[in-house]
C-alpha cells in the first residue's frame, strides 16, 4: 500500500512534471510501516535524479489511529507537521529560480491510496492484505492571518581560526538543510572574520544545524565543524535553536566552539 497526501502544480499540463512542483505532505509505504515521509520535487530536486529534498519520522500508530498531517506553506518555507509537531522543513533559497522553487503558483491537493508502484510495490504486493482503505476525517485549508508574523533570525559564525574554503561558509546539517548536504549560503561581514545569513522562520519553531566550511552538495563528508558536547545535541552533535516570537541575532561563535573566538 502507498497512501499519500500531496500537492501538484496546477500548471502541470503546460510545463510538465517535475517543473510544475510537487509537495508530498505525507507518504507511507506499506513495507516500511510507521515511517512517514515528506518531500518536494522540482526541476532541480526530484526523485528521477535522486536529488529530491526529503525528511521522515516514525509514527507507531500511523495505521491504527487518526493523525493530523499538515503543511505550512509560505513564500519563504514549507513546514511539515504531524499532530502539530514539525518533522520536515524546506527553506526557499532559490533567489527566484523556479527550477528550485516553483511553489509560488497554485497547486492541486490530492489524496490517494496507491497499490504497488515503483516505491509502494518495491517489495511486492501481498494479496492477503486486501481490501485496503485510507480513512480521511477531514481536509481543511486555512489562509494565513494578516496578524501572523514570521521571525527574522541571523546566524553568525566566526572563522578567525580557519582557512575559509573558496566555496565560502554554509549553514547546513540538522533539519535546517532540508535533507540535502549542501545547505544555505552565508555571506562574509566586511572587515571581520564573521560570516552570517538571515532566515525568515516561523515563530515557536526549533532547528538543528552546523556550520560548514565549503559547499558539498553531493556528499555528507567534508568541511563540517566539530561541535563540542557542551553545546551539541542529538546523534550528530548539532547546534540547536528555539525560535520564539521576536527577531533574533544569534551571537557569533567560533567555528567548532561553543563560545566566541579568543
LONUSE-586022 format. One record per residue (C-alpha): residue number from 1; residue in one letter; x, y, z. Coordinates in steps of 0.5 Angstrom, whole numbers, always signed. Last residue first. Layout:
<tordrens>
<tordren seq="NUM" type="A" xx="X" yy="Y" zz="Z"/>
...
</tordrens>
This chain:
<tordrens>
<tordren seq="262" type="X" xx="+79" yy="+69" zz="+43"/>
<tordren seq="261" type="X" xx="+74" yy="+67" zz="+39"/>
<tordren seq="260" type="X" xx="+67" yy="+67" zz="+42"/>
<tordren seq="259" type="X" xx="+64" yy="+61" zz="+45"/>
<tordren seq="258" type="X" xx="+61" yy="+54" zz="+44"/>
<tordren seq="257" type="X" xx="+67" yy="+52" zz="+39"/>
<tordren seq="256" type="X" xx="+67" yy="+49" zz="+32"/>
<tordren seq="255" type="X" xx="+67" yy="+55" zz="+28"/>
<tordren seq="254" type="X" xx="+68" yy="+61" zz="+34"/>
<tordren seq="253" type="X" xx="+61" yy="+63" zz="+36"/>
<tordren seq="252" type="X" xx="+58" yy="+70" zz="+34"/>
<tordren seq="251" type="X" xx="+52" yy="+71" zz="+38"/>
<tordren seq="250" type="X" xx="+45" yy="+69" zz="+35"/>
<tordren seq="249" type="X" xx="+41" yy="+76" zz="+32"/>
<tordren seq="248" type="X" xx="+34" yy="+75" zz="+34"/>
<tordren seq="247" type="X" xx="+27" yy="+78" zz="+31"/>
<tordren seq="246" type="X" xx="+22" yy="+76" zz="+36"/>
<tordren seq="245" type="X" xx="+17" yy="+71" zz="+37"/>
<tordren seq="244" type="X" xx="+21" yy="+65" zz="+40"/>
<tordren seq="243" type="X" xx="+26" yy="+61" zz="+35"/>
<tordren seq="242" type="X" xx="+29" yy="+55" zz="+39"/>
<tordren seq="241" type="X" xx="+36" yy="+54" zz="+36"/>
<tordren seq="240" type="X" xx="+40" yy="+48" zz="+37"/>
<tordren seq="239" type="X" xx="+48" yy="+46" zz="+35"/>
<tordren seq="238" type="X" xx="+49" yy="+39" zz="+32"/>
<tordren seq="237" type="X" xx="+52" yy="+34" zz="+36"/>
<tordren seq="236" type="X" xx="+51" yy="+28" zz="+30"/>
<tordren seq="235" type="X" xx="+46" yy="+24" zz="+34"/>
<tordren seq="234" type="X" xx="+43" yy="+29" zz="+38"/>
<tordren seq="233" type="X" xx="+46" yy="+35" zz="+42"/>
<tordren seq="232" type="X" xx="+52" yy="+40" zz="+42"/>
<tordren seq="231" type="X" xx="+53" yy="+46" zz="+46"/>
<tordren seq="230" type="X" xx="+57" yy="+42" zz="+52"/>
<tordren seq="229" type="X" xx="+59" yy="+36" zz="+47"/>
<tordren seq="228" type="X" xx="+63" yy="+40" zz="+43"/>
<tordren seq="227" type="X" xx="+61" yy="+42" zz="+36"/>
<tordren seq="226" type="X" xx="+66" yy="+39" zz="+31"/>
<tordren seq="225" type="X" xx="+65" yy="+44" zz="+25"/>
<tordren seq="224" type="X" xx="+64" yy="+40" zz="+18"/>
<tordren seq="223" type="X" xx="+68" yy="+41" zz="+12"/>
<tordren seq="222" type="X" xx="+68" yy="+35" zz="+9"/>
<tordren seq="221" type="X" xx="+63" yy="+29" zz="+8"/>
<tordren seq="220" type="X" xx="+56" yy="+29" zz="+7"/>
<tordren seq="219" type="X" xx="+56" yy="+29" zz="+0"/>
<tordren seq="218" type="X" xx="+53" yy="+32" zz="-6"/>
<tordren seq="217" type="X" xx="+52" yy="+39" zz="-5"/>
<tordren seq="216" type="X" xx="+59" yy="+40" zz="-1"/>
<tordren seq="215" type="X" xx="+60" yy="+47" zz="-1"/>
<tordren seq="214" type="X" xx="+66" yy="+50" zz="+4"/>
<tordren seq="213" type="X" xx="+67" yy="+51" zz="+11"/>
<tordren seq="212" type="X" xx="+60" yy="+48" zz="+14"/>
<tordren seq="211" type="X" xx="+57" yy="+51" zz="+20"/>
<tordren seq="210" type="X" xx="+52" yy="+46" zz="+24"/>
<tordren seq="209" type="X" xx="+45" yy="+46" zz="+25"/>
<tordren seq="208" type="X" xx="+39" yy="+44" zz="+29"/>
<tordren seq="207" type="X" xx="+32" yy="+48" zz="+29"/>
<tordren seq="206" type="X" xx="+26" yy="+49" zz="+33"/>
<tordren seq="205" type="X" xx="+20" yy="+53" zz="+32"/>
<tordren seq="204" type="X" xx="+15" yy="+58" zz="+36"/>
<tordren seq="203" type="X" xx="+15" yy="+63" zz="+31"/>
<tordren seq="202" type="X" xx="+16" yy="+61" zz="+23"/>
<tordren seq="201" type="X" xx="+23" yy="+63" zz="+20"/>
<tordren seq="200" type="X" xx="+25" yy="+68" zz="+15"/>
<tordren seq="199" type="X" xx="+33" yy="+67" zz="+15"/>
<tordren seq="198" type="X" xx="+39" yy="+72" zz="+16"/>
<tordren seq="197" type="X" xx="+46" yy="+69" zz="+14"/>
<tordren seq="196" type="X" xx="+53" yy="+71" zz="+17"/>
<tordren seq="195" type="X" xx="+60" yy="+70" zz="+16"/>
<tordren seq="194" type="X" xx="+65" yy="+73" zz="+21"/>
<tordren seq="193" type="X" xx="+72" yy="+74" zz="+20"/>
<tordren seq="192" type="X" xx="+71" yy="+82" zz="+20"/>
<tordren seq="191" type="X" xx="+73" yy="+88" zz="+16"/>
<tordren seq="190" type="X" xx="+66" yy="+87" zz="+12"/>
<tordren seq="189" type="X" xx="+62" yy="+81" zz="+14"/>
<tordren seq="188" type="X" xx="+62" yy="+75" zz="+10"/>
<tordren seq="187" type="X" xx="+56" yy="+72" zz="+7"/>
<tordren seq="186" type="X" xx="+53" yy="+65" zz="+9"/>
<tordren seq="185" type="X" xx="+50" yy="+60" zz="+4"/>
<tordren seq="184" type="X" xx="+44" yy="+55" zz="+6"/>
<tordren seq="183" type="X" xx="+46" yy="+48" zz="+6"/>
<tordren seq="182" type="X" xx="+49" yy="+43" zz="+1"/>
<tordren seq="181" type="X" xx="+48" yy="+36" zz="+5"/>
<tordren seq="180" type="X" xx="+41" yy="+36" zz="+3"/>
<tordren seq="179" type="X" xx="+35" yy="+33" zz="+8"/>
<tordren seq="178" type="X" xx="+32" yy="+40" zz="+8"/>
<tordren seq="177" type="X" xx="+38" yy="+44" zz="+11"/>
<tordren seq="176" type="X" xx="+36" yy="+47" zz="+17"/>
<tordren seq="175" type="X" xx="+34" yy="+40" zz="+20"/>
<tordren seq="174" type="X" xx="+41" yy="+38" zz="+22"/>
<tordren seq="173" type="X" xx="+46" yy="+39" zz="+17"/>
<tordren seq="172" type="X" xx="+48" yy="+46" zz="+14"/>
<tordren seq="171" type="X" xx="+49" yy="+54" zz="+15"/>
<tordren seq="170" type="X" xx="+55" yy="+55" zz="+9"/>
<tordren seq="169" type="X" xx="+62" yy="+58" zz="+9"/>
<tordren seq="168" type="X" xx="+65" yy="+60" zz="+3"/>
<tordren seq="167" type="X" xx="+67" yy="+56" zz="-4"/>
<tordren seq="166" type="X" xx="+74" yy="+58" zz="-4"/>
<tordren seq="165" type="X" xx="+74" yy="+55" zz="+3"/>
<tordren seq="164" type="X" xx="+76" yy="+59" zz="+9"/>
<tordren seq="163" type="X" xx="+82" yy="+58" zz="+13"/>
<tordren seq="162" type="X" xx="+80" yy="+57" zz="+20"/>
<tordren seq="161" type="X" xx="+82" yy="+61" zz="+27"/>
<tordren seq="160" type="X" xx="+78" yy="+67" zz="+25"/>
<tordren seq="159" type="X" xx="+72" yy="+64" zz="+22"/>
<tordren seq="158" type="X" xx="+67" yy="+67" zz="+27"/>
<tordren seq="157" type="X" xx="+60" yy="+64" zz="+26"/>
<tordren seq="156" type="X" xx="+53" yy="+68" zz="+25"/>
<tordren seq="155" type="X" xx="+46" yy="+66" zz="+24"/>
<tordren seq="154" type="X" xx="+41" yy="+72" zz="+24"/>
<tordren seq="153" type="X" xx="+34" yy="+70" zz="+25"/>
<tordren seq="152" type="X" xx="+28" yy="+74" zz="+22"/>
<tordren seq="151" type="X" xx="+21" yy="+72" zz="+25"/>
<tordren seq="150" type="X" xx="+15" yy="+71" zz="+22"/>
<tordren seq="149" type="X" xx="+9" yy="+75" zz="+23"/>
<tordren seq="148" type="X" xx="+1" yy="+73" zz="+23"/>
<tordren seq="147" type="X" xx="-3" yy="+79" zz="+24"/>
<tordren seq="146" type="X" xx="-6" yy="+78" zz="+17"/>
<tordren seq="145" type="X" xx="-8" yy="+71" zz="+19"/>
<tordren seq="144" type="X" xx="-5" yy="+66" zz="+14"/>
<tordren seq="143" type="X" xx="-11" yy="+63" zz="+10"/>
<tordren seq="142" type="X" xx="-13" yy="+56" zz="+12"/>
<tordren seq="141" type="X" xx="-15" yy="+50" zz="+8"/>
<tordren seq="140" type="X" xx="-18" yy="+44" zz="+11"/>
<tordren seq="139" type="X" xx="-19" yy="+36" zz="+10"/>
<tordren seq="138" type="X" xx="-23" yy="+32" zz="+14"/>
<tordren seq="137" type="X" xx="-24" yy="+25" zz="+17"/>
<tordren seq="136" type="X" xx="-20" yy="+21" zz="+12"/>
<tordren seq="135" type="X" xx="-19" yy="+14" zz="+12"/>
<tordren seq="134" type="X" xx="-15" yy="+10" zz="+7"/>
<tordren seq="133" type="X" xx="-17" yy="+3" zz="+6"/>
<tordren seq="132" type="X" xx="-15" yy="-3" zz="+4"/>
<tordren seq="131" type="X" xx="-18" yy="-10" zz="+2"/>
<tordren seq="130" type="X" xx="-14" yy="-13" zz="+1"/>
<tordren seq="129" type="X" xx="-7" yy="-15" zz="+5"/>
<tordren seq="128" type="X" xx="-8" yy="-22" zz="+3"/>
<tordren seq="127" type="X" xx="-6" yy="-21" zz="-4"/>
<tordren seq="126" type="X" xx="+1" yy="-18" zz="-1"/>
<tordren seq="125" type="X" xx="+4" yy="-14" zz="-6"/>
<tordren seq="124" type="X" xx="+12" yy="-14" zz="-8"/>
<tordren seq="123" type="X" xx="+18" yy="-11" zz="-4"/>
<tordren seq="122" type="X" xx="+18" yy="-4" zz="-9"/>
<tordren seq="121" type="X" xx="+11" yy="-4" zz="-9"/>
<tordren seq="120" type="X" xx="+10" yy="+2" zz="-6"/>
<tordren seq="119" type="X" xx="+16" yy="+5" zz="-9"/>
<tordren seq="118" type="X" xx="+16" yy="+4" zz="-16"/>
<tordren seq="117" type="X" xx="+8" yy="+3" zz="-16"/>
<tordren seq="116" type="X" xx="+4" yy="-2" zz="-12"/>
<tordren seq="115" type="X" xx="-3" yy="+0" zz="-9"/>
<tordren seq="114" type="X" xx="-4" yy="+7" zz="-9"/>
<tordren seq="113" type="X" xx="-8" yy="+10" zz="-4"/>
<tordren seq="112" type="X" xx="-10" yy="+18" zz="-6"/>
<tordren seq="111" type="X" xx="-11" yy="+25" zz="-3"/>
<tordren seq="110" type="X" xx="-9" yy="+30" zz="-8"/>
<tordren seq="109" type="X" xx="-9" yy="+38" zz="-7"/>
<tordren seq="108" type="X" xx="-8" yy="+42" zz="-13"/>
<tordren seq="107" type="X" xx="-3" yy="+47" zz="-13"/>
<tordren seq="106" type="X" xx="-3" yy="+55" zz="-14"/>
<tordren seq="105" type="X" xx="+4" yy="+58" zz="-16"/>
<tordren seq="104" type="X" xx="+9" yy="+61" zz="-12"/>
<tordren seq="103" type="X" xx="+12" yy="+54" zz="-10"/>
<tordren seq="102" type="X" xx="+16" yy="+53" zz="-17"/>
<tordren seq="101" type="X" xx="+22" yy="+53" zz="-12"/>
<tordren seq="100" type="X" xx="+29" yy="+50" zz="-15"/>
<tordren seq="99" type="X" xx="+28" yy="+50" zz="-22"/>
<tordren seq="98" type="X" xx="+23" yy="+57" zz="-21"/>
<tordren seq="97" type="X" xx="+30" yy="+61" zz="-19"/>
<tordren seq="96" type="X" xx="+28" yy="+67" zz="-15"/>
<tordren seq="95" type="X" xx="+33" yy="+67" zz="-11"/>
<tordren seq="94" type="X" xx="+32" yy="+60" zz="-9"/>
<tordren seq="93" type="X" xx="+34" yy="+60" zz="-2"/>
<tordren seq="92" type="X" xx="+27" yy="+58" zz="+0"/>
<tordren seq="91" type="X" xx="+27" yy="+54" zz="+6"/>
<tordren seq="90" type="X" xx="+25" yy="+47" zz="+7"/>
<tordren seq="89" type="X" xx="+23" yy="+44" zz="+14"/>
<tordren seq="88" type="X" xx="+21" yy="+37" zz="+16"/>
<tordren seq="87" type="X" xx="+18" yy="+34" zz="+22"/>
<tordren seq="86" type="X" xx="+14" yy="+39" zz="+26"/>
<tordren seq="85" type="X" xx="+10" yy="+37" zz="+31"/>
<tordren seq="84" type="X" xx="+2" yy="+40" zz="+30"/>
<tordren seq="83" type="X" xx="+0" yy="+33" zz="+30"/>
<tordren seq="82" type="X" xx="+4" yy="+31" zz="+24"/>
<tordren seq="81" type="X" xx="+8" yy="+37" zz="+22"/>
<tordren seq="80" type="X" xx="+11" yy="+40" zz="+15"/>
<tordren seq="79" type="X" xx="+14" yy="+47" zz="+14"/>
<tordren seq="78" type="X" xx="+15" yy="+50" zz="+7"/>
<tordren seq="77" type="X" xx="+19" yy="+56" zz="+7"/>
<tordren seq="76" type="X" xx="+20" yy="+63" zz="+5"/>
<tordren seq="75" type="X" xx="+14" yy="+65" zz="+1"/>
<tordren seq="74" type="X" xx="+10" yy="+61" zz="+6"/>
<tordren seq="73" type="X" xx="+6" yy="+54" zz="+6"/>
<tordren seq="72" type="X" xx="+5" yy="+51" zz="+13"/>
<tordren seq="71" type="X" xx="+3" yy="+44" zz="+12"/>
<tordren seq="70" type="X" xx="-1" yy="+39" zz="+16"/>
<tordren seq="69" type="X" xx="-2" yy="+32" zz="+17"/>
<tordren seq="68" type="X" xx="-7" yy="+31" zz="+23"/>
<tordren seq="67" type="X" xx="-7" yy="+24" zz="+26"/>
<tordren seq="66" type="X" xx="-12" yy="+18" zz="+26"/>
<tordren seq="65" type="X" xx="-11" yy="+12" zz="+29"/>
<tordren seq="64" type="X" xx="-8" yy="+5" zz="+28"/>
<tordren seq="63" type="X" xx="-4" yy="+5" zz="+21"/>
<tordren seq="62" type="X" xx="+0" yy="+11" zz="+24"/>
<tordren seq="61" type="X" xx="+0" yy="+9" zz="+31"/>
<tordren seq="60" type="X" xx="+8" yy="+8" zz="+31"/>
<tordren seq="59" type="X" xx="+9" yy="+15" zz="+28"/>
<tordren seq="58" type="X" xx="+17" yy="+15" zz="+26"/>
<tordren seq="57" type="X" xx="+19" yy="+21" zz="+22"/>
<tordren seq="56" type="X" xx="+22" yy="+23" zz="+15"/>
<tordren seq="55" type="X" xx="+25" yy="+28" zz="+11"/>
<tordren seq="54" type="X" xx="+26" yy="+29" zz="+4"/>
<tordren seq="53" type="X" xx="+29" yy="+34" zz="-1"/>
<tordren seq="52" type="X" xx="+29" yy="+31" zz="-8"/>
<tordren seq="51" type="X" xx="+36" yy="+30" zz="-11"/>
<tordren seq="50" type="X" xx="+36" yy="+23" zz="-14"/>
<tordren seq="49" type="X" xx="+35" yy="+25" zz="-21"/>
<tordren seq="48" type="X" xx="+29" yy="+22" zz="-22"/>
<tordren seq="47" type="X" xx="+27" yy="+23" zz="-15"/>
<tordren seq="46" type="X" xx="+27" yy="+31" zz="-16"/>
<tordren seq="45" type="X" xx="+30" yy="+37" zz="-14"/>
<tordren seq="44" type="X" xx="+33" yy="+41" zz="-20"/>
<tordren seq="43" type="X" xx="+26" yy="+41" zz="-24"/>
<tordren seq="42" type="X" xx="+22" yy="+41" zz="-17"/>
<tordren seq="41" type="X" xx="+20" yy="+35" zz="-13"/>
<tordren seq="40" type="X" xx="+19" yy="+36" zz="-5"/>
<tordren seq="39" type="X" xx="+19" yy="+31" zz="+0"/>
<tordren seq="38" type="X" xx="+15" yy="+29" zz="+7"/>
<tordren seq="37" type="X" xx="+16" yy="+22" zz="+9"/>
<tordren seq="36" type="X" xx="+12" yy="+18" zz="+15"/>
<tordren seq="35" type="X" xx="+15" yy="+11" zz="+17"/>
<tordren seq="34" type="X" xx="+10" yy="+7" zz="+21"/>
<tordren seq="33" type="X" xx="+11" yy="+1" zz="+17"/>
<tordren seq="32" type="X" xx="+16" yy="+1" zz="+12"/>
<tordren seq="31" type="X" xx="+13" yy="-5" zz="+7"/>
<tordren seq="30" type="X" xx="+7" yy="-1" zz="+7"/>
<tordren seq="29" type="X" xx="+9" yy="+6" zz="+4"/>
<tordren seq="28" type="X" xx="+7" yy="+12" zz="+8"/>
<tordren seq="27" type="X" xx="+7" yy="+19" zz="+4"/>
<tordren seq="26" type="X" xx="+5" yy="+25" zz="+8"/>
<tordren seq="25" type="X" xx="+6" yy="+32" zz="+5"/>
<tordren seq="24" type="X" xx="+9" yy="+31" zz="-1"/>
<tordren seq="23" type="X" xx="+10" yy="+38" zz="-5"/>
<tordren seq="22" type="X" xx="+10" yy="+37" zz="-12"/>
<tordren seq="21" type="X" xx="+13" yy="+43" zz="-17"/>
<tordren seq="20" type="X" xx="+10" yy="+44" zz="-24"/>
<tordren seq="19" type="X" xx="+17" yy="+43" zz="-27"/>
<tordren seq="18" type="X" xx="+17" yy="+36" zz="-24"/>
<tordren seq="17" type="X" xx="+13" yy="+34" zz="-28"/>
<tordren seq="16" type="X" xx="+10" yy="+38" zz="-34"/>
<tordren seq="15" type="X" xx="+10" yy="+45" zz="-36"/>
<tordren seq="14" type="X" xx="+4" yy="+47" zz="-39"/>
<tordren seq="13" type="X" xx="-1" yy="+41" zz="-37"/>
<tordren seq="12" type="X" xx="+3" yy="+41" zz="-30"/>
<tordren seq="11" type="X" xx="+1" yy="+49" zz="-29"/>
<tordren seq="10" type="X" xx="-4" yy="+47" zz="-23"/>
<tordren seq="9" type="X" xx="+3" yy="+45" zz="-19"/>
<tordren seq="8" type="X" xx="+2" yy="+38" zz="-15"/>
<tordren seq="7" type="X" xx="+0" yy="+37" zz="-8"/>
<tordren seq="6" type="X" xx="+0" yy="+31" zz="-3"/>
<tordren seq="5" type="X" xx="-3" yy="+27" zz="+2"/>
<tordren seq="4" type="X" xx="-1" yy="+20" zz="+1"/>
<tordren seq="3" type="X" xx="-3" yy="+12" zz="+2"/>
<tordren seq="2" type="X" xx="+2" yy="+7" zz="-1"/>
<tordren seq="1" type="X" xx="+0" yy="+0" zz="+0"/>
</tordrens>
